[in-house]
Amino acid sequence: MTSNLNAYNGGVNAKQGQDFVDEFLDPKNCELPTSDAVVLALMKTEEIDAVIEEMIKPMRENNPTITIEDRGGYWWVKANGKIVIDCDEATEILGKKYTVYDLLVNVSTTIGRALTLGNQFIITNELLGLETEIESIY
């Protein structure tokens, strides 16, 4: 007896002919799950630790969905809606110039639509340009 460890022939893919078509096109398999969540993974540095402590943690007062997890060498931040990091504010907290490009060096990954606007880093679940106008600073 052989087993297929990669599951290419598992689940709906194990079915043949009309059985495959019926299950593949079943409405329960044709709906995409939606989420308002965005995720930001940041490499740990002294600057990022300060951004987490002084900027992101206080955001939970206005957005209680914000979750922050320490994952070894990274901070994992999840929220519904959006996360905005204003690097001008980070400059004041850190006592040295800190630009959005300094922040981007430590952004490991994102889930959502990420953009920079001036000296802000924004990750949002909105369809920018369709649902929301993008304010240009130029």
MDTraj code that builds the backbone (N, CA, C; nanometers):
import mdtraj as md
import numpy as np

residues = "MET THR SER ASN LEU ASN ALA TYR ASN GLY GLY VAL ASN ALA LYS GLN GLY GLN ASP PHE VAL ASP GLU PHE LEU ASP PRO LYS ASN CYS GLU LEU PRO THR SER ASP ALA VAL VAL LEU ALA LEU MET LYS THR GLU GLU ILE ASP ALA VAL ILE GLU GLU MET ILE LYS PRO MET ARG GLU ASN ASN PRO THR ILE THR ILE GLU ASP ARG GLY GLY TYR TRP TRP VAL LYS ALA ASN GLY LYS ILE VAL ILE ASP CYS ASP GLU ALA THR GLU ILE LEU GLY LYS LYS TYR THR VAL TYR ASP LEU LEU VAL ASN VAL SER THR THR ILE GLY ARG ALA LEU THR LEU GLY ASN GLN PHE ILE ILE THR ASN GLU LEU LEU GLY LEU GLU THR GLU ILE GLU SER ILE TYR".split()
xyz = np.array([
    [0.0846, -0.1177, 0.0000],
    [0.0000, 0.0000, 0.0000],
    [0.0887, 0.1234, 0.0000],
    [0.0558, 0.2199, -0.0835],
    [0.1323, 0.3439, -0.0884],
    [0.0497, 0.4559, -0.0286],
    [0.1184, 0.5514, 0.0249],
    [0.0485, 0.6693, 0.0768],
    [0.1067, 0.7929, 0.0097],
    [0.0209, 0.8876, -0.0139],
    [0.0627, 1.0108, -0.0781],
    [0.0807, 1.1162, 0.0302],
    [0.2048, 1.1438, 0.0657],
    [0.2330, 1.2358, 0.1744],
    [0.2079, 1.3813, 0.1384],
    [0.2066, 1.4144, 0.0110],
    [0.1882, 1.5540, -0.0271],
    [0.0416, 1.5908, -0.0499],
    [-0.0493, 1.4999, -0.0344],
    [-0.1944, 1.5220, -0.0403],
    [-0.2444, 1.5693, -0.1761],
    [-0.1688, 1.5440, -0.2831],
    [-0.2188, 1.5806, -0.4150],
    [-0.3473, 1.5053, -0.4482],
    [-0.3625, 1.3874, -0.3946],
    [-0.4836, 1.3096, -0.4201],
    [-0.5704, 1.3013, -0.2954],
    [-0.5658, 1.4044, -0.2137],
    [-0.6466, 1.4088, -0.0928],
    [-0.7664, 1.5000, -0.1114],
    [-0.8648, 1.4871, -0.0249],
    [-0.9824, 1.5734, -0.0282],
    [-1.0557, 1.5655, -0.1597],
    [-1.0939, 1.6820, -0.2122],
    [-1.1687, 1.6867, -0.3376],
    [-1.0850, 1.6333, -0.4541],
    [-0.9534, 1.6454, -0.4465],
    [-0.8674, 1.5966, -0.5551],
    [-0.8651, 1.4447, -0.5647],
    [-0.9137, 1.3753, -0.4631],
    [-0.9185, 1.2293, -0.4667],
    [-1.0394, 1.1798, -0.5458],
    [-1.1319, 1.2711, -0.5752],
    [-1.2539, 1.2312, -0.6457],
    [-1.2313, 1.2321, -0.7963],
    [-1.3150, 1.1580, -0.8653],
    [-1.3043, 1.1442, -1.0101],
    [-1.4361, 1.1826, -1.0762],
    [-1.4284, 1.2288, -1.2002],
    [-1.5468, 1.2521, -1.2824],
    [-1.6462, 1.3478, -1.2205],
    [-1.7746, 1.3078, -1.2264],
    [-1.8826, 1.3935, -1.1795],
    [-1.8747, 1.4179, -1.0293],
    [-1.8244, 1.3203, -0.9529],
    [-1.8084, 1.3409, -0.8085],
    [-1.7151, 1.4592, -0.7816],
    [-1.6063, 1.4675, -0.8589],
    [-1.5133, 1.5802, -0.8445],
    [-1.5835, 1.7113, -0.8794],
    [-1.6525, 1.7149, -0.9938],
    [-1.7203, 1.8364, -1.0392],
    [-1.8218, 1.8821, -0.9357],
    [-1.9035, 1.7890, -0.8847],
    [-2.0071, 1.8248, -0.7880],
    [-1.9477, 1.8856, -0.6613],
    [-1.8426, 1.8240, -0.6088],
    [-1.7851, 1.8778, -0.4853],
    [-1.7059, 2.0054, -0.5113],
    [-1.6335, 2.0101, -0.6217],
    [-1.5528, 2.1278, -0.6533],
    [-1.6405, 2.2512, -0.6706],
    [-1.7576, 2.2351, -0.7329],
    [-1.8470, 2.3480, -0.7588],
    [-1.9524, 2.3678, -0.6509],
    [-1.9484, 2.2890, -0.5458],
    [-2.0415, 2.3061, -0.4348],
    [-2.0262, 2.4481, -0.3785],
    [-2.1377, 2.5181, -0.3523],
    [-2.1287, 2.6563, -0.3027],
    [-2.0393, 2.6725, -0.1795],
    [-2.0344, 2.5716, -0.0941],
    [-1.9499, 2.5838, 0.0260],
    [-1.8018, 2.5929, -0.0106],
    [-1.7645, 2.5444, -0.1280],
    [-1.6252, 2.5497, -0.1715],
    [-1.5967, 2.6684, -0.2634],
    [-1.6983, 2.7485, -0.2928],
    [-1.6811, 2.8600, -0.3858],
    [-1.6803, 2.9959, -0.3163],
    [-1.6905, 2.9983, -0.1846],
    [-1.6920, 3.1242, -0.1117],
    [-1.5546, 3.1519, -0.0537],
    [-1.5094, 3.2742, -0.0711],
    [-1.3820, 3.3143, -0.0138],
    [-1.4056, 3.3739, 0.1242],
    [-1.3321, 3.3287, 0.2231],
    [-1.3462, 3.3909, 0.3545],
    [-1.2900, 3.5329, 0.3496],
    [-1.3542, 3.6232, 0.4208],
    [-1.3063, 3.7607, 0.4253],
    [-1.2634, 3.7952, 0.5668],
    [-1.1806, 3.8955, 0.5768],
    [-1.1303, 3.9386, 0.7064],
    [-1.0981, 4.0866, 0.7001],
    [-1.1191, 4.1553, 0.8104],
    [-1.0805, 4.2956, 0.8211],
    [-0.9401, 4.3102, 0.8772],
    [-0.8757, 4.1982, 0.9061],
    [-0.7468, 4.2015, 0.9754],
    [-0.6313, 4.2383, 0.8827],
    [-0.5362, 4.3097, 0.9413],
    [-0.4073, 4.3360, 0.8778],
    [-0.3001, 4.2867, 0.9741],
    [-0.1857, 4.2480, 0.9196],
    [-0.0768, 4.1958, 1.0027],
    [0.0528, 4.2633, 0.9613],
    [0.1340, 4.2909, 1.0613],
    [0.2644, 4.3515, 1.0400],
    [0.3656, 4.2755, 1.1246],
    [0.4693, 4.2233, 1.0615],
    [0.5775, 4.1563, 1.1344],
    [0.7010, 4.2445, 1.1259],
    [0.7538, 4.2795, 1.2431],
    [0.8679, 4.3701, 1.2514],
    [0.9856, 4.3017, 1.3187],
    [1.1031, 4.3121, 1.2575],
    [1.2236, 4.2590, 1.3207],
    [1.2520, 4.3401, 1.4467],
    [1.2984, 4.2724, 1.5503],
    [1.3271, 4.3405, 1.6756],
    [1.4576, 4.4194, 1.6665],
    [1.4481, 4.5463, 1.6998],
    [1.5641, 4.6340, 1.7161],
    [1.5289, 4.7288, 1.8298],
    [1.6236, 4.8077, 1.8754],
    [1.5937, 4.9052, 1.9805],
    [1.4863, 5.0026, 1.9335],
    [1.4970, 5.0472, 1.8086],
    [1.3993, 5.1426, 1.7558],
    [1.2603, 5.0803, 1.7468],
    [1.2532, 4.9595, 1.6957],
    [1.1230, 4.8931, 1.6814],
    [1.0635, 4.8630, 1.8185],
    [1.1455, 4.8223, 1.9148],
    [1.0951, 4.8000, 2.0508],
    [1.0305, 4.9272, 2.1048],
    [1.0929, 5.0430, 2.0803],
    [1.0364, 5.1703, 2.1251],
    [0.9068, 5.2021, 2.0503],
    [0.9036, 5.1756, 1.9207],
    [0.7814, 5.1984, 1.8423],
    [0.6674, 5.1122, 1.8965],
    [0.6962, 4.9863, 1.9277],
    [0.5934, 4.8971, 1.9835],
    [0.5440, 4.9512, 2.1171],
    [0.6371, 4.9812, 2.2076],
    [0.6012, 5.0236, 2.3438],
    [0.5324, 5.1597, 2.3477],
    [0.5863, 5.2558, 2.2735],
    [0.5409, 5.3944, 2.2852],
    [0.4343, 5.4346, 2.1833],
    [0.4218, 5.3599, 2.0742],
    [0.3273, 5.3995, 1.9706],
    [0.2173, 5.2969, 1.9465],
    [0.2547, 5.1709, 1.9271],
    [0.1541, 5.0714, 1.8884],
    [0.0725, 5.0244, 2.0083],
    [0.1361, 4.9957, 2.1212],
    [0.0591, 4.9528, 2.2391],
    [-0.0454, 5.0561, 2.2807],
    [-0.0126, 5.1864, 2.2825],
    [-0.1163, 5.2851, 2.3150],
    [-0.2315, 5.2920, 2.2139],
    [-0.2096, 5.2460, 2.0907],
    [-0.3168, 5.2451, 1.9902],
    [-0.4319, 5.1538, 2.0313],
    [-0.4057, 5.0608, 2.1243],
    [-0.5106, 4.9669, 2.1663],
    [-0.6260, 5.0372, 2.2367],
    [-0.6017, 5.1585, 2.2884],
    [-0.7108, 5.2344, 2.3505],
    [-0.8184, 5.2673, 2.2477],
    [-0.7770, 5.3010, 2.1258],
    [-0.8715, 5.3348, 2.0188],
    [-0.9108, 5.2154, 1.9335],
    [-0.8272, 5.1120, 1.9320],
    [-0.8554, 4.9922, 1.8527],
    [-0.8225, 4.8689, 1.9366],
    [-0.9204, 4.8200, 2.0139],
    [-0.8941, 4.7057, 2.1025],
    [-0.8657, 4.5748, 2.0291],
    [-0.8799, 4.5724, 1.8968],
    [-0.8501, 4.4495, 1.8219],
    [-0.7003, 4.4304, 1.8001],
    [-0.6209, 4.5308, 1.8343],
    [-0.4759, 4.5195, 1.8136],
    [-0.4190, 4.4126, 1.9058],
    [-0.3493, 4.3174, 1.8456],
    [-0.2809, 4.2100, 1.9177],
    [-0.1328, 4.2219, 1.8880],
    [-0.0519, 4.2146, 1.9928],
    [0.0933, 4.2227, 1.9768],
    [0.1533, 4.0988, 2.0408],
    [0.2320, 4.0258, 1.9629],
    [0.2963, 3.9050, 2.0151],
    [0.4466, 3.9127, 1.9943],
    [0.5191, 3.8703, 2.0965],
    [0.6646, 3.8587, 2.0893],
    [0.6950, 3.7214, 2.0319],
    [0.7543, 3.7189, 1.9140],
    [0.7848, 3.5918, 1.8481],
    [0.9353, 3.5778, 1.8259],
    [1.0065, 3.5799, 1.9367],
    [1.1513, 3.5627, 1.9285],
    [1.2189, 3.6848, 1.8712],
    [1.2648, 3.6769, 1.7498],
    [1.3347, 3.7878, 1.6856],
    [1.2427, 3.8876, 1.6180],
    [1.1106, 3.8672, 1.6300],
    [1.0137, 3.9519, 1.5614],
    [0.9005, 3.9930, 1.6547],
    [0.8400, 4.1073, 1.6243],
    [0.7116, 4.1458, 1.6818],
    [0.6060, 4.1146, 1.5764],
    [0.4967, 4.0522, 1.6178],
    [0.3851, 4.0209, 1.5295],
    [0.2684, 4.1066, 1.5757],
    [0.2187, 4.1943, 1.4887],
    [0.1113, 4.2877, 1.5226],
    [-0.0057, 4.2617, 1.4289],
    [-0.1230, 4.2408, 1.4876],
    [-0.2444, 4.2158, 1.4090],
    [-0.3527, 4.3112, 1.4571],
    [-0.4311, 4.3644, 1.3633],
    [-0.5395, 4.4556, 1.3989],
    [-0.6468, 4.4515, 1.2918],
    [-0.7682, 4.4840, 1.3303],
    [-0.8745, 4.5044, 1.2323],
    [-0.8660, 4.6479, 1.1837],
    [-0.8832, 4.6672, 1.0543],
    [-0.8820, 4.8018, 0.9982],
    [-0.7477, 4.8421, 0.9435],
    [-0.6717, 4.9160, 1.0246],
    [-0.5413, 4.9607, 0.9763],
    [-0.4471, 4.9883, 1.0922],
    [-0.3196, 4.9934, 1.0577],
    [-0.2139, 5.0315, 1.1506],
    [-0.1374, 5.1440, 1.0823],
    [-0.1203, 5.2545, 1.1539],
    [-0.0462, 5.3683, 1.1006],
    [0.0708, 5.3963, 1.1938],
    [0.1905, 5.3991, 1.1383],
    [0.3095, 5.4341, 1.2158],
    [0.3643, 5.5643, 1.1587],
    [0.3568, 5.6696, 1.2391],
    [0.4055, 5.8012, 1.1989],
    [0.5512, 5.8137, 1.2423],
    [0.6398, 5.8155, 1.1475],
    [0.7836, 5.8180, 1.1784],
    [0.8299, 5.9538, 1.2291],
    [0.7509, 6.0602, 1.2081],
    [0.7824, 6.1885, 1.2716],
    [0.7639, 6.1758, 1.4226],
    [0.6584, 6.1068, 1.4644],
    [0.6365, 6.0801, 1.6066],
    [0.7471, 5.9898, 1.6613],
    [0.7877, 5.8908, 1.5836],
    [0.8968, 5.8023, 1.6257],
    [1.0266, 5.8806, 1.6421],
    [1.0497, 5.9812, 1.5579],
    [1.1685, 6.0660, 1.5702],
    [1.1712, 6.1337, 1.7066],
    [1.0556, 6.1859, 1.7504],
    [1.0471, 6.2508, 1.8819],
    [1.0723, 6.1512, 1.9942],
    [1.0156, 6.0330, 1.9836],
    [1.0320, 5.9305, 2.0873],
    [1.1768, 5.8844, 2.0961],
    [1.2385, 5.8623, 1.9814],
    [1.3745, 5.8085, 1.9774],
    [1.4817, 5.9144, 2.0022],
    [1.4464, 6.0406, 1.9819],
    [1.5444, 6.1471, 2.0002],
    [1.6472, 6.1537, 1.8886],
    [1.6164, 6.0939, 1.7756],
    [1.7036, 6.1002, 1.6580],
    [1.6165, 6.0884, 1.5341],
    [1.6701, 6.1320, 1.4223],
    [1.5929, 6.1270, 1.2979],
    [1.5602, 5.9816, 1.2635],
    [1.4329, 5.9579, 1.2342],
    [1.3856, 5.8234, 1.2005],
    [1.2843, 5.8382, 1.0882],
    [1.3206, 5.7907, 0.9704],
    [1.2336, 5.8060, 0.8539],
    [1.1560, 5.6771, 0.8281],
    [1.0592, 5.6876, 0.7400],
    [0.9812, 5.5701, 0.7022],
    [1.0713, 5.4648, 0.6381],
    [1.1784, 5.5088, 0.5749],
    [1.2715, 5.4138, 0.5130],
    [1.3513, 5.3375, 0.6184],
    [1.3809, 5.4038, 0.7310],
    [1.4446, 5.3331, 0.8429],
    [1.3510, 5.2250, 0.8961],
    [1.2220, 5.2568, 0.9033],
    [1.1228, 5.1591, 0.9494],
    [1.1124, 5.0429, 0.8515],
    [1.1072, 5.0735, 0.7225],
    [1.0875, 4.9689, 0.6216],
    [1.1980, 4.8641, 0.6224],
    [1.3177, 4.9025, 0.6648],
    [1.4272, 4.8059, 0.6748],
    [1.3905, 4.6938, 0.7719],
    [1.3077, 4.7258, 0.8724],
    [1.2720, 4.6288, 0.9756],
    [1.1351, 4.5649, 0.9552],
    [1.0667, 4.5976, 0.8453],
    [0.9392, 4.5331, 0.8143],
    [0.9704, 4.4000, 0.7476],
    [0.9347, 4.2921, 0.8157],
    [0.9627, 4.1589, 0.7625],
    [0.8560, 4.1161, 0.6635],
    [0.7292, 4.1321, 0.7025],
    [0.6198, 4.0937, 0.6138],
    [0.4935, 4.1666, 0.6555],
    [0.3982, 4.1720, 0.5633],
    [0.2695, 4.2352, 0.5908],
    [0.1584, 4.1512, 0.5301],
    [0.0414, 4.1637, 0.5886],
    [-0.0811, 4.1121, 0.5280],
    [-0.1755, 4.2303, 0.5240],
    [-0.2143, 4.2698, 0.4060],
    [-0.2957, 4.3884, 0.3868],
    [-0.2318, 4.4727, 0.2782],
    [-0.2825, 4.5913, 0.2614],
    [-0.2297, 4.6822, 0.1598],
    [-0.1379, 4.7822, 0.2286],
    [-0.0108, 4.7737, 0.1980],
    [0.0889, 4.8578, 0.2629],
    [0.1265, 4.9741, 0.1722],
    [0.1447, 5.0914, 0.2322],
    [0.1899, 5.2065, 0.1568],
    [0.2622, 5.3030, 0.2483],
    [0.3421, 5.3879, 0.1882],
    [0.4012, 5.4986, 0.2614],
    [0.3355, 5.6249, 0.2109],
    [0.3104, 5.7162, 0.3021],
    [0.2505, 5.8449, 0.2687],
    [0.3269, 5.9492, 0.3483],
    [0.4146, 6.0204, 0.2805],
    [0.5025, 6.1122, 0.3515],
    [0.5964, 6.0316, 0.4392],
    [0.5955, 6.0607, 0.5689],
    [0.6805, 5.9889, 0.6634],
    [0.5971, 5.8924, 0.7479],
    [0.4863, 5.8456, 0.6917],
    [0.4003, 5.7478, 0.7591],
    [0.4039, 5.6153, 0.6845],
    [0.3973, 5.5077, 0.7627],
    [0.3789, 5.3744, 0.7057],
    [0.2380, 5.3325, 0.7428],
    [0.1616, 5.2905, 0.6435],
    [0.0215, 5.2533, 0.6649],
    [-0.0004, 5.1145, 0.6087],
    [-0.0663, 5.0308, 0.6876],
    [-0.1145, 4.9027, 0.6362],
    [-0.2639, 4.9002, 0.6640],
    [-0.3421, 4.8762, 0.5593],
    [-0.4871, 4.8859, 0.5701],
    [-0.5544, 4.7711, 0.4962],
    [-0.6831, 4.7515, 0.5272],
    [-0.7615, 4.6510, 0.4566],
    [-0.8482, 4.7147, 0.3482],
    [-0.8379, 4.8448, 0.3309],
    [-0.9205, 4.9156, 0.2335],
    [-0.8625, 4.9028, 0.0925],
    [-0.9499, 4.9099, -0.0058],
    [-0.9068, 4.9106, -0.1456],
    [-0.8710, 5.0540, -0.1822],
    [-0.7444, 5.0847, -0.1700],
    [-0.6982, 5.2210, -0.1905],
    [-0.7187, 5.2634, -0.3350],
    [-0.7735, 5.3819, -0.3504],
    [-0.8028, 5.4328, -0.4834],
    [-0.9413, 5.3941, -0.5304],
    [-1.0014, 5.2923, -0.4683],
    [-1.1378, 5.2511, -0.5029],
    [-1.2331, 5.2854, -0.3895],
    [-1.2090, 5.2288, -0.2705],
    [-1.2941, 5.2576, -0.1551],
    [-1.2537, 5.3883, -0.0882],
    [-1.1262, 5.4190, -0.0941],
    [-1.0711, 5.5326, -0.0215],
    [-0.9803, 5.6122, -0.1131],
    [-0.9941, 5.7443, -0.1091],
    [-0.9027, 5.8292, -0.1847],
    [-0.7692, 5.8324, -0.1122],
    [-0.6628, 5.8330, -0.1877],
    [-0.5293, 5.8433, -0.1300],
    [-0.4896, 5.9897, -0.1334],
    [-0.4578, 6.0433, -0.0159],
    [-0.4161, 6.1826, -0.0084],
    [-0.2697, 6.1918, -0.0493],
    [-0.2446, 6.2692, -0.1505],
    [-0.1069, 6.2873, -0.1959],
    [-0.0449, 6.4037, -0.1211],
    [0.0799, 6.3890, -0.0842],
    [0.1489, 6.4997, -0.0193],
    [0.2394, 6.5717, -0.1178],
    [0.2404, 6.5266, -0.2414],
    [0.3310, 6.5849, -0.3398],
    [0.2609, 6.6891, -0.4222],
])
top = md.Topology()
chain = top.add_chain()
for i, resn in enumerate(residues, 1):
    res = top.add_residue(resn, chain, resSeq=i)
    for name in ("N", "CA", "C"):
        top.add_atom(name, md.element.get_by_symbol(name[0]), res)
traj = md.Trajectory(xyz[None], top)
